[in-house]
Every structure is written in structure tokens, then in C-alpha cells.
């Protein structure tokens, strides 16, 4: 809900609401058969996203067929990634796109881009403006490396680029599969600058975000995060995807958060 203050008979908003989801869809060059295939999981994935109806959707492991299905289902959103102009999908580029979807009826796209963490991994970023209030914010979306030896470097690069692109005073949201908990020492270059929204709450949601389709092995159980700078976290939730179809709609659970962004005086 937008917060208001009153000046005479006129009500003016003093903050904006924003809802954000981060979701690793699970992509394979040759998708699995049976319950783990995209054909089996698609309906549940779309149903879970639709239930929460987020303003911003950070996607990881999103291949061309995932993106095409989501664009068809969520017509109010625009998808942006590094390989095609906004609102389109490049079928030749299969993975490591980390696209972002945003409500095009609510926000204006001011700028966007991508930068590399290494030869395979990238970060997609957007600069958006609320159409009504004019409030500007930035979004960054990524998937870090599997190799523990490079995780700190990934974190350092991302922190430096967020500072360079957005600056210290900007409202920033970052989502992704970071391959580690936000409290991991290898995450500290980034997490010391842009905070884990979950742990800014008095009662964080401590449920695991990685399920490994029932076989998580030795993988980190809390790799998925929504990070925030210069906005207030109102809620955070690890989505119970069992409610939306098969037991596992992905090897990750979506995470969802709601925020309040202050409107600067004079806006």
C-alpha cells in the first residue's frame, strides 16, 4: 500500500511499493523427461509467479523457451536480457542470460545493460522510473559461479559495478543465485554494501531455497537472495512451490519480497 501524507485537502504519496521475486527456473541443454521436464514444471512455475504477481522478476537459468513462455503469460511485463532488444528473445543464446522482467505499465525503462563476471557468467541491470511518482531505482540480476575459488571475485566485481552504475545514493535491488548464503565471508564484498532483505527483518524466513529436486547433496541450501539498498523491506518469503503443481517446480524455490521506497521531497 502506498503511504500518504496530507497537505490541506490534498493527499500526496510519500512512498512507493515494490514487489520482487527471484527464481532459478532450472535449465538444461537437454531437458529432463518426466516430472522434471519443463513441460511438466511449466504450469506450476507460471502459477506460482502469477499468484504473487511481482513487479520485478529476476530469472536465472532462463533459456529461450522459458523466456518465450513467460512473455506470453505475463503480458504486462517486459523482459530484458543481454542478447536481444527489450521485449524480445534471441533463440540462439541458451543460458547465462539472467533476464529481468518488469511491469511495463508501471515503470519506464531508462537504461539497461550487462557486464561479465567471466566468460560464462553475466549480470543484467536495469534503470527504471515509476511512471506516476518519477522515483528511480536500479535492478541487478545474476548467477554466480559454481567454483568456490571465484565466488569472492564475483562478489567484488558485482559490488564495484553496482557502485559504478547506480551510486551510493540510489535505490537498488539485486536478485540471483549467489551459490552461497549472504552471511558467507566470500559474499562480504557485496553483502556489506547491499543488504540481504530477508535478514533486515526481525523474523527472517530461514527455510532452504535450494532443494536439488529432492537430492541437494553438498550444495549450499540458501543460495537465492534479494538484496536491497536505500529501501525498506516489508516482507520476505521462500515460496512453498508444492502448492502449485508437482512437488518440485524447480531445483530452487522462488523467493519473494515486498519493499517500501521513499519518495524524495519535491517529487
C-alpha positions as CSV (number, residue, x, y, z in Angstrom):
1,X,0.0,0.0,0.0
2,X,1.3,3.5,-0.9
3,X,1.8,5.6,2.2
4,X,0.3,9.1,2.2
5,X,0.7,12.4,3.9
6,X,-1.9,15.2,3.9
7,X,-1.3,18.9,3.0
8,X,-4.6,20.7,3.4
9,X,-7.1,18.8,1.4
10,X,-4.5,17.1,-0.9
11,X,-3.2,13.7,-0.2
12,X,0.3,13.1,-1.6
13,X,2.2,9.8,-1.6
14,X,5.4,9.7,0.4
15,X,6.5,6.2,-0.6
16,X,6.1,3.7,-3.3
17,X,5.6,-0.1,-3.0
18,X,7.6,-2.6,-4.9
19,X,7.3,-6.4,-5.1
20,X,10.2,-8.5,-6.2
21,X,10.7,-12.2,-7.0
22,X,13.9,-14.1,-7.7
23,X,13.6,-17.5,-9.3
24,X,16.1,-20.0,-10.8
25,X,14.0,-21.9,-13.4
26,X,16.4,-24.7,-13.9
27,X,17.7,-25.0,-17.4
28,X,19.4,-27.9,-19.2
29,X,20.7,-28.1,-22.7
30,X,18.7,-31.3,-23.0
31,X,15.8,-31.0,-20.5
32,X,14.9,-34.0,-18.3
33,X,12.0,-36.2,-19.0
34,X,9.0,-36.9,-16.8
35,X,8.2,-34.7,-13.8
36,X,11.4,-32.7,-14.1
37,X,10.9,-31.6,-17.7
38,X,9.9,-28.0,-18.4
39,X,6.7,-29.3,-20.0
40,X,5.8,-30.9,-16.6
41,X,7.0,-28.0,-14.5
42,X,5.9,-25.0,-16.6
43,X,2.3,-24.8,-15.4
44,X,3.4,-24.8,-11.7
45,X,6.1,-22.2,-12.3
46,X,3.7,-19.9,-14.1
47,X,1.0,-20.4,-11.4
48,X,3.5,-19.6,-8.6
49,X,4.7,-16.4,-10.3
50,X,1.1,-15.4,-11.1
51,X,0.0,-15.9,-7.5
52,X,2.5,-13.4,-6.3
53,X,2.3,-11.1,-9.4
54,X,5.6,-9.4,-8.7
55,X,6.5,-6.0,-10.2
56,X,10.1,-7.2,-10.8
57,X,11.1,-10.8,-11.7
58,X,14.7,-11.8,-11.5
59,X,15.2,-15.1,-13.5
60,X,18.2,-17.4,-13.6
61,X,18.9,-20.4,-15.9
62,X,16.2,-19.0,-18.2
63,X,16.6,-20.4,-21.7
64,X,14.8,-19.1,-24.8
65,X,11.9,-21.4,-24.4
66,X,11.4,-20.4,-20.7
67,X,11.5,-16.7,-21.7
68,X,9.1,-17.1,-24.6
69,X,6.6,-18.9,-22.3
70,X,6.8,-16.2,-19.6
71,X,6.5,-13.4,-22.1
72,X,3.4,-15.0,-23.5
73,X,1.8,-15.4,-20.0
74,X,2.8,-12.1,-18.4
75,X,1.8,-9.5,-21.0
76,X,2.1,-6.5,-18.6
77,X,5.8,-7.3,-18.1
78,X,8.7,-6.6,-20.4
79,X,11.7,-8.9,-20.5
80,X,15.2,-7.6,-20.8
81,X,18.4,-9.6,-21.2
82,X,21.8,-9.1,-22.8
83,X,21.3,-10.7,-26.2
84,X,18.2,-9.0,-27.6
85,X,16.4,-5.7,-27.5
86,X,13.9,-5.3,-24.7
87,X,10.7,-7.4,-25.2
88,X,12.3,-9.9,-27.5
89,X,14.1,-13.3,-27.1
90,X,17.2,-14.3,-29.0
91,X,16.7,-18.1,-29.6
92,X,20.3,-18.6,-30.4
93,X,21.5,-17.8,-26.9
94,X,20.7,-20.5,-24.5
95,X,21.7,-19.7,-21.0
96,X,23.5,-17.4,-18.6
97,X,21.3,-14.6,-19.6
98,X,19.8,-13.7,-16.2
99,X,16.9,-11.7,-17.7
100,X,14.8,-9.3,-15.7
101,X,11.1,-8.8,-16.2
102,X,9.4,-5.6,-15.1
103,X,5.9,-4.2,-15.1
104,X,5.9,-2.0,-18.3
105,X,2.6,-0.5,-17.3
106,X,4.1,0.8,-14.1
107,X,7.7,1.6,-14.9
108,X,9.6,3.3,-17.6
109,X,12.9,1.7,-18.8
110,X,15.5,4.5,-18.7
111,X,18.6,2.4,-19.3
112,X,19.8,-1.2,-19.3
113,X,22.9,-3.3,-19.9
114,X,25.0,-6.3,-19.0
115,X,28.5,-6.9,-17.8
116,X,30.6,-10.1,-17.4
117,X,31.8,-11.8,-14.3
118,X,33.8,-14.1,-16.5
119,X,33.5,-15.8,-19.9
120,X,30.2,-17.5,-18.9
121,X,28.5,-15.6,-16.2
122,X,27.0,-12.1,-16.5
123,X,24.9,-9.6,-14.7
124,X,21.9,-7.9,-16.2
125,X,20.9,-4.5,-14.9
126,X,18.0,-2.0,-15.4
127,X,17.4,1.6,-14.5
128,X,13.6,2.1,-14.0
129,X,11.4,5.0,-13.2
130,X,7.9,4.9,-11.7
131,X,5.6,6.5,-14.2
132,X,3.4,8.3,-11.7
133,X,5.9,9.5,-9.0
134,X,9.1,9.7,-11.0
135,X,11.0,7.7,-8.4
136,X,14.1,6.0,-10.0
137,X,15.6,2.7,-8.9
138,X,18.1,0.1,-10.3
139,X,17.9,-3.7,-10.6
140,X,20.7,-6.2,-10.9
141,X,20.4,-9.9,-11.6
142,X,23.0,-12.6,-11.7
143,X,24.0,-16.2,-11.1
144,X,27.5,-16.7,-9.6
145,X,30.0,-19.4,-10.4
146,X,29.9,-22.9,-9.1
147,X,33.6,-22.7,-8.3
148,X,34.1,-21.6,-4.7
149,X,37.5,-20.2,-5.7
150,X,35.9,-17.5,-7.8
151,X,32.9,-16.6,-5.6
152,X,34.7,-13.8,-3.8
153,X,35.9,-12.3,-7.1
154,X,32.3,-12.5,-8.4
155,X,31.2,-10.6,-5.3
156,X,33.8,-8.0,-5.6
157,X,33.1,-7.4,-9.3
158,X,29.4,-7.0,-8.7
159,X,29.8,-4.7,-5.7
160,X,32.2,-2.4,-7.8
161,X,29.8,-2.3,-10.8
162,X,26.7,-1.6,-8.6
163,X,28.6,1.4,-7.1
164,X,29.7,2.5,-10.6
165,X,26.4,2.2,-12.3
166,X,23.9,3.2,-9.6
167,X,26.0,5.1,-7.0
168,X,25.7,5.2,-3.2
169,X,22.5,7.2,-3.0
170,X,20.4,5.2,-5.4
171,X,17.7,2.7,-4.6
172,X,19.0,-0.7,-5.6
173,X,17.6,-4.2,-5.7
174,X,19.7,-7.2,-6.6
175,X,18.5,-10.8,-7.1
176,X,20.1,-14.0,-8.0
177,X,21.5,-17.4,-7.3
178,X,24.7,-16.5,-5.5
179,X,25.7,-20.1,-4.7
180,X,26.2,-19.2,-1.0
181,X,24.4,-17.8,2.0
182,X,24.5,-14.0,2.3
183,X,26.5,-14.4,5.6
184,X,29.3,-16.3,3.8
185,X,32.6,-14.5,4.1
186,X,33.1,-14.8,0.3
187,X,29.9,-12.8,-0.1
188,X,31.0,-9.9,2.2
189,X,32.3,-7.5,-0.6
190,X,28.7,-7.4,-1.9
191,X,26.6,-8.0,1.2
192,X,28.4,-5.3,3.2
193,X,27.3,-2.8,0.6
194,X,23.8,-4.0,-0.4
195,X,21.9,-5.9,2.3
196,X,20.0,-9.2,2.4
197,X,16.4,-8.1,2.6
198,X,15.4,-11.3,4.5
199,X,17.8,-10.6,7.3
200,X,16.7,-7.0,7.7
201,X,13.5,-8.3,9.2
202,X,13.1,-9.2,12.8
203,X,11.8,-12.7,11.8
204,X,13.6,-13.8,8.7
205,X,12.4,-16.8,6.7
206,X,15.1,-19.5,7.3
207,X,13.7,-22.2,5.0
208,X,16.1,-23.5,2.4
209,X,15.9,-22.1,-1.1
210,X,17.7,-25.0,-2.8
211,X,16.1,-28.4,-3.0
212,X,18.1,-30.2,-5.6
213,X,14.8,-31.9,-6.8
214,X,15.0,-33.9,-3.5
215,X,18.7,-34.5,-3.7
216,X,20.5,-31.4,-2.6
217,X,23.8,-33.2,-1.9
218,X,26.5,-30.9,-0.6
219,X,25.2,-27.8,-2.4
220,X,24.5,-24.7,-0.3
221,X,20.9,-24.7,0.9
222,X,20.5,-20.9,0.9
223,X,21.9,-19.5,-2.3
224,X,19.0,-17.4,-3.5
225,X,18.7,-13.8,-2.3
226,X,17.0,-10.5,-2.9
227,X,19.4,-7.7,-1.8
228,X,18.4,-4.1,-1.2
229,X,19.9,-0.7,-0.7
230,X,18.1,2.5,0.4
231,X,14.7,1.0,0.6
232,X,12.7,-0.6,3.5
233,X,11.9,-4.4,3.5
234,X,8.3,-5.0,4.4
235,X,8.2,-8.8,3.9
236,X,10.2,-11.8,2.7
237,X,9.1,-15.3,1.9
238,X,10.6,-18.5,0.5
239,X,7.7,-19.7,-1.8
240,X,6.3,-23.1,-1.0
241,X,6.2,-24.4,-4.6
242,X,4.5,-27.6,-3.7
243,X,1.2,-25.7,-3.7
244,X,1.5,-25.0,-7.4
245,X,1.7,-28.4,-9.1
246,X,4.4,-31.1,-8.9
247,X,6.4,-31.4,-5.7
248,X,9.3,-29.5,-7.3
249,X,8.7,-26.8,-9.9
250,X,12.5,-26.3,-10.0
251,X,15.6,-27.3,-8.1
252,X,15.3,-23.9,-6.4
253,X,12.4,-22.4,-4.5
254,X,11.4,-18.8,-5.6
255,X,12.0,-16.1,-3.1
256,X,9.6,-13.1,-2.8
257,X,9.9,-9.8,-1.0
258,X,8.0,-6.5,-0.7
259,X,9.5,-3.1,-0.2
260,X,8.7,0.5,0.5
261,X,10.7,3.1,-1.4
262,X,10.7,6.7,0.0
263,X,9.6,9.4,-2.4
264,X,12.1,12.4,-2.2
265,X,10.5,15.7,-1.3
266,X,9.5,17.7,-4.3
267,X,8.6,14.7,-6.4
